[in-house]
Amino acid sequence: MATEQSKAHHVGEWASLRHTSNEIAEAIFEVANYDERLAEQIWEQQGSDDVLIRAFKKTDQDVLTWDDKTVERKNV
């Protein structure tokens, strides 16, 4: 079983490769229960309300990115 540190590192790499904020990537993996195939499907759909709500709860930033697309807190 992966440690929390290795999970965080993997999610960070995954986010970087997909030009996606770490907060959004973390939220995607939480929703997907750390199933990478499901995470990829969620990422491809872009715009899951559950993911975005979770992501913005992780930060006080007002703007995050999902595949280089800007997502604003006020629109969630």
PDB file as gemmi writes it, atoms N, CA and C in Angstrom:
CRYST1    1.000    1.000    1.000  90.00  90.00  90.00 P 1                      
ATOM      1  N   MET A   1       0.850  -1.185   0.000  1.00  0.00           N  
ATOM      2  CA  MET A   1       0.000   0.000   0.000  1.00  0.00           C  
ATOM      3  C   MET A   1       0.893   1.245   0.000  1.00  0.00           C  
ATOM      4  N   ALA A   2       0.531   2.214  -0.784  1.00  0.00           N  
ATOM      5  CA  ALA A   2       1.324   3.439  -0.892  1.00  0.00           C  
ATOM      6  C   ALA A   2       1.179   4.285   0.369  1.00  0.00           C  
ATOM      7  N   THR A   3       2.256   4.936   0.723  1.00  0.00           N  
ATOM      8  CA  THR A   3       2.207   5.845   1.869  1.00  0.00           C  
ATOM      9  C   THR A   3       1.561   7.149   1.434  1.00  0.00           C  
ATOM     10  N   GLU A   4       1.146   7.946   2.408  1.00  0.00           N  
ATOM     11  CA  GLU A   4       0.549   9.248   2.086  1.00  0.00           C  
ATOM     12  C   GLU A   4       1.539  10.119   1.318  1.00  0.00           C  
ATOM     13  N   GLN A   5       2.819  10.041   1.692  1.00  0.00           N  
ATOM     14  CA  GLN A   5       3.834  10.842   1.023  1.00  0.00           C  
ATOM     15  C   GLN A   5       3.990  10.415  -0.442  1.00  0.00           C  
ATOM     16  N   SER A   6       4.005   9.116  -0.699  1.00  0.00           N  
ATOM     17  CA  SER A   6       4.151   8.660  -2.081  1.00  0.00           C  
ATOM     18  C   SER A   6       2.897   8.970  -2.893  1.00  0.00           C  
ATOM     19  N   LYS A   7       1.725   8.890  -2.259  1.00  0.00           N  
ATOM     20  CA  LYS A   7       0.490   9.268  -2.953  1.00  0.00           C  
ATOM     21  C   LYS A   7       0.539  10.734  -3.345  1.00  0.00           C  
ATOM     22  N   ALA A   8       0.960  11.584  -2.425  1.00  0.00           N  
ATOM     23  CA  ALA A   8       1.025  13.022  -2.682  1.00  0.00           C  
ATOM     24  C   ALA A   8       2.007  13.313  -3.813  1.00  0.00           C  
ATOM     25  N   HIS A   9       3.148  12.634  -3.806  1.00  0.00           N  
ATOM     26  CA  HIS A   9       4.140  12.830  -4.865  1.00  0.00           C  
ATOM     27  C   HIS A   9       3.565  12.404  -6.210  1.00  0.00           C  
ATOM     28  N   HIS A  10       2.913  11.247  -6.244  1.00  0.00           N  
ATOM     29  CA  HIS A  10       2.318  10.743  -7.483  1.00  0.00           C  
ATOM     30  C   HIS A  10       1.257  11.709  -8.005  1.00  0.00           C  
ATOM     31  N   VAL A  11       0.404  12.186  -7.136  1.00  0.00           N  
ATOM     32  CA  VAL A  11      -0.656  13.112  -7.539  1.00  0.00           C  
ATOM     33  C   VAL A  11      -0.040  14.413  -8.055  1.00  0.00           C  
ATOM     34  N   GLY A  12       1.016  14.878  -7.406  1.00  0.00           N  
ATOM     35  CA  GLY A  12       1.693  16.093  -7.859  1.00  0.00           C  
ATOM     36  C   GLY A  12       2.273  15.938  -9.254  1.00  0.00           C  
ATOM     37  N   GLU A  13       2.921  14.800  -9.514  1.00  0.00           N  
ATOM     38  CA  GLU A  13       3.452  14.510 -10.851  1.00  0.00           C  
ATOM     39  C   GLU A  13       2.330  14.429 -11.870  1.00  0.00           C  
ATOM     40  N   TRP A  14       1.270  13.732 -11.509  1.00  0.00           N  
ATOM     41  CA  TRP A  14       0.107  13.546 -12.375  1.00  0.00           C  
ATOM     42  C   TRP A  14      -0.468  14.907 -12.749  1.00  0.00           C  
ATOM     43  N   ALA A  15      -0.598  15.795 -11.765  1.00  0.00           N  
ATOM     44  CA  ALA A  15      -1.136  17.134 -11.995  1.00  0.00           C  
ATOM     45  C   ALA A  15      -0.237  17.916 -12.942  1.00  0.00           C  
ATOM     46  N   SER A  16       1.059  17.858 -12.704  1.00  0.00           N  
ATOM     47  CA  SER A  16       2.014  18.598 -13.522  1.00  0.00           C  
ATOM     48  C   SER A  16       1.953  18.162 -14.984  1.00  0.00           C  
ATOM     49  N   LEU A  17       1.897  16.866 -15.218  1.00  0.00           N  
ATOM     50  CA  LEU A  17       1.831  16.348 -16.586  1.00  0.00           C  
ATOM     51  C   LEU A  17       0.559  16.776 -17.313  1.00  0.00           C  
ATOM     52  N   ARG A  18      -0.486  17.052 -16.553  1.00  0.00           N  
ATOM     53  CA  ARG A  18      -1.786  17.407 -17.141  1.00  0.00           C  
ATOM     54  C   ARG A  18      -2.104  18.896 -17.030  1.00  0.00           C  
ATOM     55  N   HIS A  19      -1.111  19.674 -16.618  1.00  0.00           N  
ATOM     56  CA  HIS A  19      -1.296  21.135 -16.494  1.00  0.00           C  
ATOM     57  C   HIS A  19      -2.540  21.454 -15.668  1.00  0.00           C  
ATOM     58  N   THR A  20      -2.601  20.816 -14.513  1.00  0.00           N  
ATOM     59  CA  THR A  20      -3.750  20.914 -13.624  1.00  0.00           C  
ATOM     60  C   THR A  20      -3.263  21.252 -12.217  1.00  0.00           C  
ATOM     61  N   SER A  21      -3.976  22.116 -11.531  1.00  0.00           N  
ATOM     62  CA  SER A  21      -3.608  22.491 -10.160  1.00  0.00           C  
ATOM     63  C   SER A  21      -3.566  21.252  -9.274  1.00  0.00           C  
ATOM     64  N   ASN A  22      -2.610  21.255  -8.342  1.00  0.00           N  
ATOM     65  CA  ASN A  22      -2.504  20.134  -7.399  1.00  0.00           C  
ATOM     66  C   ASN A  22      -3.806  19.916  -6.644  1.00  0.00           C  
ATOM     67  N   GLU A  23      -4.474  20.997  -6.264  1.00  0.00           N  
ATOM     68  CA  GLU A  23      -5.729  20.870  -5.502  1.00  0.00           C  
ATOM     69  C   GLU A  23      -6.784  20.125  -6.301  1.00  0.00           C  
ATOM     70  N   ILE A  24      -6.872  20.434  -7.594  1.00  0.00           N  
ATOM     71  CA  ILE A  24      -7.847  19.735  -8.441  1.00  0.00           C  
ATOM     72  C   ILE A  24      -7.435  18.272  -8.598  1.00  0.00           C  
ATOM     73  N   ALA A  25      -6.156  18.010  -8.816  1.00  0.00           N  
ATOM     74  CA  ALA A  25      -5.693  16.622  -8.952  1.00  0.00           C  
ATOM     75  C   ALA A  25      -5.970  15.832  -7.676  1.00  0.00           C  
ATOM     76  N   GLU A  26      -5.686  16.427  -6.518  1.00  0.00           N  
ATOM     77  CA  GLU A  26      -5.955  15.749  -5.244  1.00  0.00           C  
ATOM     78  C   GLU A  26      -7.439  15.426  -5.121  1.00  0.00           C  
ATOM     79  N   ALA A  27      -8.283  16.379  -5.469  1.00  0.00           N  
ATOM     80  CA  ALA A  27      -9.726  16.173  -5.374  1.00  0.00           C  
ATOM     81  C   ALA A  27     -10.189  15.091  -6.349  1.00  0.00           C  
ATOM     82  N   ILE A  28      -9.623  15.074  -7.548  1.00  0.00           N  
ATOM     83  CA  ILE A  28      -9.970  14.033  -8.526  1.00  0.00           C  
ATOM     84  C   ILE A  28      -9.641  12.654  -7.954  1.00  0.00           C  
ATOM     85  N   PHE A  29      -8.451  12.510  -7.388  1.00  0.00           N  
ATOM     86  CA  PHE A  29      -8.065  11.212  -6.833  1.00  0.00           C  
ATOM     87  C   PHE A  29      -8.921  10.837  -5.624  1.00  0.00           C  
ATOM     88  N   GLU A  30      -9.325  11.797  -4.825  1.00  0.00           N  
ATOM     89  CA  GLU A  30     -10.221  11.502  -3.699  1.00  0.00           C  
ATOM     90  C   GLU A  30     -11.553  10.970  -4.213  1.00  0.00           C  
ATOM     91  N   VAL A  31     -12.125  11.652  -5.197  1.00  0.00           N  
ATOM     92  CA  VAL A  31     -13.409  11.230  -5.762  1.00  0.00           C  
ATOM     93  C   VAL A  31     -13.270   9.847  -6.401  1.00  0.00           C  
ATOM     94  N   ALA A  32     -12.120   9.599  -7.034  1.00  0.00           N  
ATOM     95  CA  ALA A  32     -11.876   8.318  -7.700  1.00  0.00           C  
ATOM     96  C   ALA A  32     -11.389   7.232  -6.739  1.00  0.00           C  
ATOM     97  N   ASN A  33     -11.288   7.583  -5.455  1.00  0.00           N  
ATOM     98  CA  ASN A  33     -10.785   6.642  -4.448  1.00  0.00           C  
ATOM     99  C   ASN A  33      -9.411   6.085  -4.845  1.00  0.00           C  
ATOM    100  N   TYR A  34      -8.571   6.959  -5.394  1.00  0.00           N  
ATOM    101  CA  TYR A  34      -7.197   6.659  -5.808  1.00  0.00           C  
ATOM    102  C   TYR A  34      -7.097   5.581  -6.888  1.00  0.00           C  
ATOM    103  N   ASP A  35      -8.172   5.417  -7.672  1.00  0.00           N  
ATOM    104  CA  ASP A  35      -8.156   4.538  -8.848  1.00  0.00           C  
ATOM    105  C   ASP A  35      -7.713   5.396 -10.033  1.00  0.00           C  
ATOM    106  N   GLU A  36      -6.517   5.120 -10.550  1.00  0.00           N  
ATOM    107  CA  GLU A  36      -5.953   5.999 -11.584  1.00  0.00           C  
ATOM    108  C   GLU A  36      -6.776   6.011 -12.872  1.00  0.00           C  
ATOM    109  N   ARG A  37      -7.336   4.893 -13.260  1.00  0.00           N  
ATOM    110  CA  ARG A  37      -8.176   4.866 -14.474  1.00  0.00           C  
ATOM    111  C   ARG A  37      -9.398   5.763 -14.310  1.00  0.00           C  
ATOM    112  N   LEU A  38     -10.039   5.646 -13.172  1.00  0.00           N  
ATOM    113  CA  LEU A  38     -11.210   6.480 -12.913  1.00  0.00           C  
ATOM    114  C   LEU A  38     -10.803   7.954 -12.805  1.00  0.00           C  
ATOM    115  N   ALA A  39      -9.664   8.212 -12.185  1.00  0.00           N  
ATOM    116  CA  ALA A  39      -9.171   9.589 -12.084  1.00  0.00           C  
ATOM    117  C   ALA A  39      -8.970  10.186 -13.472  1.00  0.00           C  
ATOM    118  N   GLU A  40      -8.406   9.400 -14.366  1.00  0.00           N  
ATOM    119  CA  GLU A  40      -8.182   9.870 -15.739  1.00  0.00           C  
ATOM    120  C   GLU A  40      -9.506  10.198 -16.425  1.00  0.00           C  
ATOM    121  N   GLN A  41     -10.516   9.357 -16.209  1.00  0.00           N  
ATOM    122  CA  GLN A  41     -11.832   9.606 -16.813  1.00  0.00           C  
ATOM    123  C   GLN A  41     -12.442  10.894 -16.259  1.00  0.00           C  
ATOM    124  N   ILE A  42     -12.337  11.093 -14.964  1.00  0.00           N  
ATOM    125  CA  ILE A  42     -12.870  12.306 -14.337  1.00  0.00           C  
ATOM    126  C   ILE A  42     -12.141  13.523 -14.886  1.00  0.00           C  
ATOM    127  N   TRP A  43     -10.815  13.422 -15.005  1.00  0.00           N  
ATOM    128  CA  TRP A  43     -10.023  14.535 -15.527  1.00  0.00           C  
ATOM    129  C   TRP A  43     -10.446  14.871 -16.951  1.00  0.00           C  
ATOM    130  N   GLU A  44     -10.664  13.850 -17.785  1.00  0.00           N  
ATOM    131  CA  GLU A  44     -11.047  14.066 -19.181  1.00  0.00           C  
ATOM    132  C   GLU A  44     -12.411  14.742 -19.299  1.00  0.00           C  
ATOM    133  N   GLN A  45     -13.317  14.477 -18.370  1.00  0.00           N  
ATOM    134  CA  GLN A  45     -14.657  15.077 -18.396  1.00  0.00           C  
ATOM    135  C   GLN A  45     -14.615  16.559 -18.053  1.00  0.00           C  
ATOM    136  N   GLN A  46     -13.646  16.969 -17.298  1.00  0.00           N  
ATOM    137  CA  GLN A  46     -13.400  18.354 -16.911  1.00  0.00           C  
ATOM    138  C   GLN A  46     -14.658  19.109 -16.472  1.00  0.00           C  
ATOM    139  N   GLY A  47     -14.704  19.379 -15.191  1.00  0.00           N  
ATOM    140  CA  GLY A  47     -15.762  20.226 -14.694  1.00  0.00           C  
ATOM    141  C   GLY A  47     -16.651  19.602 -13.641  1.00  0.00           C  
ATOM    142  N   SER A  48     -16.257  18.487 -13.084  1.00  0.00           N  
ATOM    143  CA  SER A  48     -17.052  17.844 -12.047  1.00  0.00           C  
ATOM    144  C   SER A  48     -17.244  18.792 -10.867  1.00  0.00           C  
ATOM    145  N   ASP A  49     -18.499  19.077 -10.534  1.00  0.00           N  
ATOM    146  CA  ASP A  49     -18.778  19.976  -9.413  1.00  0.00           C  
ATOM    147  C   ASP A  49     -18.198  19.444  -8.112  1.00  0.00           C  
ATOM    148  N   ASP A  50     -18.320  18.148  -7.884  1.00  0.00           N  
ATOM    149  CA  ASP A  50     -17.800  17.548  -6.649  1.00  0.00           C  
ATOM    150  C   ASP A  50     -16.291  17.783  -6.549  1.00  0.00           C  
ATOM    151  N   VAL A  51     -15.585  17.576  -7.646  1.00  0.00           N  
ATOM    152  CA  VAL A  51     -14.131  17.784  -7.661  1.00  0.00           C  
ATOM    153  C   VAL A  51     -13.807  19.249  -7.385  1.00  0.00           C  
ATOM    154  N   LEU A  52     -14.491  20.148  -8.069  1.00  0.00           N  
ATOM    155  CA  LEU A  52     -14.169  21.569  -7.918  1.00  0.00           C  
ATOM    156  C   LEU A  52     -14.480  22.082  -6.517  1.00  0.00           C  
ATOM    157  N   ILE A  53     -15.561  21.641  -5.934  1.00  0.00           N  
ATOM    158  CA  ILE A  53     -15.890  22.041  -4.564  1.00  0.00           C  
ATOM    159  C   ILE A  53     -14.802  21.557  -3.612  1.00  0.00           C  
ATOM    160  N   ARG A  54     -14.392  20.300  -3.752  1.00  0.00           N  
ATOM    161  CA  ARG A  54     -13.323  19.753  -2.902  1.00  0.00           C  
ATOM    162  C   ARG A  54     -12.017  20.518  -3.116  1.00  0.00           C  
ATOM    163  N   ALA A  55     -11.701  20.801  -4.364  1.00  0.00           N  
ATOM    164  CA  ALA A  55     -10.439  21.480  -4.677  1.00  0.00           C  
ATOM    165  C   ALA A  55     -10.376  22.863  -4.042  1.00  0.00           C  
ATOM    166  N   PHE A  56     -11.439  23.627  -4.157  1.00  0.00           N  
ATOM    167  CA  PHE A  56     -11.420  24.980  -3.596  1.00  0.00           C  
ATOM    168  C   PHE A  56     -11.452  24.969  -2.069  1.00  0.00           C  
ATOM    169  N   LYS A  57     -11.932  23.896  -1.466  1.00  0.00           N  
ATOM    170  CA  LYS A  57     -11.872  23.777  -0.004  1.00  0.00           C  
ATOM    171  C   LYS A  57     -10.428  23.588   0.472  1.00  0.00           C  
ATOM    172  N   LYS A  58      -9.545  23.147  -0.418  1.00  0.00           N  
ATOM    173  CA  LYS A  58      -8.155  22.883  -0.066  1.00  0.00           C  
ATOM    174  C   LYS A  58      -7.276  24.137  -0.124  1.00  0.00           C  
ATOM    175  N   THR A  59      -7.810  25.237  -0.617  1.00  0.00           N  
ATOM    176  CA  THR A  59      -6.992  26.426  -0.839  1.00  0.00           C  
ATOM    177  C   THR A  59      -7.805  27.697  -0.640  1.00  0.00           C  
ATOM    178  N   ASP A  60      -7.080  28.805  -0.472  1.00  0.00           N  
ATOM    179  CA  ASP A  60      -7.779  30.094  -0.431  1.00  0.00           C  
ATOM    180  C   ASP A  60      -7.596  30.847  -1.749  1.00  0.00           C  
ATOM    181  N   GLN A  61      -6.978  30.189  -2.729  1.00  0.00           N  
ATOM    182  CA  GLN A  61      -6.837  30.799  -4.053  1.00  0.00           C  
ATOM    183  C   GLN A  61      -8.207  30.906  -4.712  1.00  0.00           C  
ATOM    184  N   ASP A  62      -8.369  31.925  -5.538  1.00  0.00           N  
ATOM    185  CA  ASP A  62      -9.638  32.122  -6.237  1.00  0.00           C  
ATOM    186  C   ASP A  62      -9.635  31.559  -7.650  1.00  0.00           C  
ATOM    187  N   VAL A  63      -8.453  31.131  -8.123  1.00  0.00           N  
ATOM    188  CA  VAL A  63      -8.330  30.595  -9.477  1.00  0.00           C  
ATOM    189  C   VAL A  63      -7.458  29.343  -9.441  1.00  0.00           C  
ATOM    190  N   LEU A  64      -7.943  28.276 -10.057  1.00  0.00           N  
ATOM    191  CA  LEU A  64      -7.183  27.036 -10.227  1.00  0.00           C  
ATOM    192  C   LEU A  64      -7.193  26.701 -11.721  1.00  0.00           C  
ATOM    193  N   THR A  65      -6.367  25.726 -12.114  1.00  0.00           N  
ATOM    194  CA  THR A  65      -6.345  25.325 -13.525  1.00  0.00           C  
ATOM    195  C   THR A  65      -6.671  23.851 -13.675  1.00  0.00           C  
ATOM    196  N   TRP A  66      -7.358  23.552 -14.760  1.00  0.00           N  
ATOM    197  CA  TRP A  66      -7.711  22.182 -15.117  1.00  0.00           C  
ATOM    198  C   TRP A  66      -7.358  22.051 -16.594  1.00  0.00           C  
ATOM    199  N   ASP A  67      -6.282  21.337 -16.910  1.00  0.00           N  
ATOM    200  CA  ASP A  67      -5.812  21.178 -18.290  1.00  0.00           C  
ATOM    201  C   ASP A  67      -5.584  22.555 -18.937  1.00  0.00           C  
ATOM    202  N   ASP A  68      -4.874  23.413 -18.226  1.00  0.00           N  
ATOM    203  CA  ASP A  68      -4.551  24.780 -18.673  1.00  0.00           C  
ATOM    204  C   ASP A  68      -5.783  25.681 -18.811  1.00  0.00           C  
ATOM    205  N   LYS A  69      -6.924  25.233 -18.368  1.00  0.00           N  
ATOM    206  CA  LYS A  69      -8.131  26.071 -18.397  1.00  0.00           C  
ATOM    207  C   LYS A  69      -8.349  26.649 -17.007  1.00  0.00           C  
ATOM    208  N   THR A  70      -8.655  27.932 -16.959  1.00  0.00           N  
ATOM    209  CA  THR A  70      -8.861  28.626 -15.692  1.00  0.00           C  
ATOM    210  C   THR A  70     -10.231  28.289 -15.125  1.00  0.00           C  
ATOM    211  N   VAL A  71     -10.250  27.982 -13.833  1.00  0.00           N  
ATOM    212  CA  VAL A  71     -11.496  27.744 -13.118  1.00  0.00           C  
ATOM    213  C   VAL A  71     -11.521  28.736 -11.956  1.00  0.00           C  
ATOM    214  N   GLU A  72     -12.571  29.551 -11.896  1.00  0.00           N  
ATOM    215  CA  GLU A  72     -12.671  30.549 -10.841  1.00  0.00           C  
ATOM    216  C   GLU A  72     -13.606  30.079  -9.737  1.00  0.00           C  
ATOM    217  N   ARG A  73     -13.204  30.370  -8.507  1.00  0.00           N  
ATOM    218  CA  ARG A  73     -14.005  29.994  -7.346  1.00  0.00           C  
ATOM    219  C   ARG A  73     -15.444  30.501  -7.464  1.00  0.00           C  
ATOM    220  N   LYS A  74     -15.602  31.718  -7.932  1.00  0.00           N  
ATOM    221  CA  LYS A  74     -16.931  32.325  -7.992  1.00  0.00           C  
ATOM    222  C   LYS A  74     -17.879  31.575  -8.940  1.00  0.00           C  
ATOM    223  N   ASN A  75     -17.326  30.749  -9.834  1.00  0.00           N  
ATOM    224  CA  ASN A  75     -18.155  29.994 -10.784  1.00  0.00           C  
ATOM    225  C   ASN A  75     -18.455  28.569 -10.324  1.00  0.00           C  
ATOM    226  N   VAL A  76     -18.029  28.251  -9.108  1.00  0.00           N  
ATOM    227  CA  VAL A  76     -18.242  26.885  -8.595  1.00  0.00           C  
ATOM    228  C   VAL A  76     -19.407  26.879  -7.644  1.00  0.00           C  
TER     229      VAL A  76                                                      
END                                                                             
